[in-house]
Amino acid sequence: MSVVSLICDPCGALYWPEHGLLAVSDLHLEKGSSFARRGMLLPPYDTAATLARLTKLIAHYAPRLVVALGDSFHDGGGPSRLASQDRDSIATLQRGREWVWITGNHDPEPADGIGGVFMHTLTIDALTFRHLPSGAAGEVAGHLHPVAKISHRGRAVRRRCFAADAARLVMPAFGEFTGGLNIRDAAFADLFGTLSFTAHMLGEDRLYAFTAGRCLPG
């Protein structure tokens, strides 16, 4: 985005140095327990694994403000299903800093007992943080779980990515069990208007940038 200087971290987080702001999107905490309630058994460690990755990021950047950009929990009952150690982990991460939960389509209502403050949107200077992309300039959004697919050395490589142009940015899903939507999907064309936006693919320790038009569908 051209209006401010942002750091896209290869772990899938966004850092705004000017404000000490760290943003993550689509944590989908307690997705495993949500599926288990419907008889679809997944390993019950997704919340702990996601929080462990977030702990490393917070230790690295020492942010003054953390913004969780919606769908932080997979459903409205997620906070009540948190294991005590995971609830304690969230409280520890919040200690000494501001914490904003942006409401999402999976978690549209504020939850009790998990600290922080709840907002539908958060505007700071030229940027507005929200869950659902609207296409407005200066927008940082989530929801779409962008992934990009390229051909590399004769094989297809598919990775989570940031999708961005000079005016707006869509963050990758940070949660452990989250799927993704290919950036060649019509949802991104509707949002960005053309295929000239950039996919910043997550690597082990760096990002790889490709114009959307160079990426593969599917």
DAGI-V297697 format. One record per backbone hydrogen bond with DSSP energy under -1.0 kcal/mol. NH is the residue of the N-H (numbers start at 1). CO is the residue of the C=O. If there is no record, write none. Layout:
BEGIN
nh->NH co->CO
nh->NH co->CO
END
This chain:
BEGIN
nh->2 co->166
nh->7 co->15
nh->9 co->13
nh->12 co->9
nh->14 co->23
nh->15 co->7
nh->16 co->21
nh->19 co->16
nh->21 co->16
nh->22 co->65
nh->23 co->14
nh->24 co->67
nh->26 co->70
nh->28 co->71
nh->29 co->72
nh->31 co->28
nh->34 co->30
nh->35 co->31
nh->36 co->32
nh->37 co->33
nh->38 co->35
nh->39 co->36
nh->40 co->35
nh->49 co->45
nh->50 co->46
nh->51 co->47
nh->52 co->48
nh->53 co->49
nh->54 co->50
nh->55 co->51
nh->56 co->52
nh->57 co->53
nh->58 co->54
nh->59 co->55
nh->60 co->56
nh->61 co->57
nh->62 co->58
nh->64 co->20
nh->65 co->20
nh->66 co->98
nh->67 co->22
nh->68 co->100
nh->69 co->24
nh->70 co->68
nh->74 co->29
nh->78 co->75
nh->81 co->78
nh->87 co->83
nh->88 co->84
nh->89 co->85
nh->90 co->86
nh->91 co->87
nh->92 co->88
nh->93 co->89
nh->94 co->90
nh->97 co->94
nh->98 co->64
nh->100 co->66
nh->101 co->117
nh->102 co->68
nh->103 co->119
nh->104 co->107
nh->117 co->99
nh->119 co->101
nh->122 co->129
nh->124 co->127
nh->127 co->124
nh->128 co->138
nh->129 co->122
nh->130 co->140
nh->138 co->167
nh->140 co->128
nh->141 co->169
nh->142 co->131
nh->144 co->142
nh->147 co->181
nh->148 co->159
nh->150 co->157
nh->152 co->155
nh->155 co->152
nh->157 co->150
nh->159 co->148
nh->161 co->146
nh->162 co->200
nh->163 co->170
nh->164 co->198
nh->165 co->168
nh->169 co->139
nh->170 co->163
nh->171 co->141
nh->174 co->25
nh->175 co->26
nh->181 co->145
nh->183 co->147
nh->185 co->182
nh->188 co->185
nh->189 co->185
nh->190 co->186
nh->191 co->187
nh->192 co->188
nh->193 co->189
nh->198 co->164
nh->199 co->210
nh->200 co->162
nh->201 co->208
nh->202 co->160
nh->203 co->206
nh->208 co->201
nh->210 co->199
nh->212 co->197
nh->213 co->195
nh->214 co->211
nh->215 co->212
nh->216 co->149
END
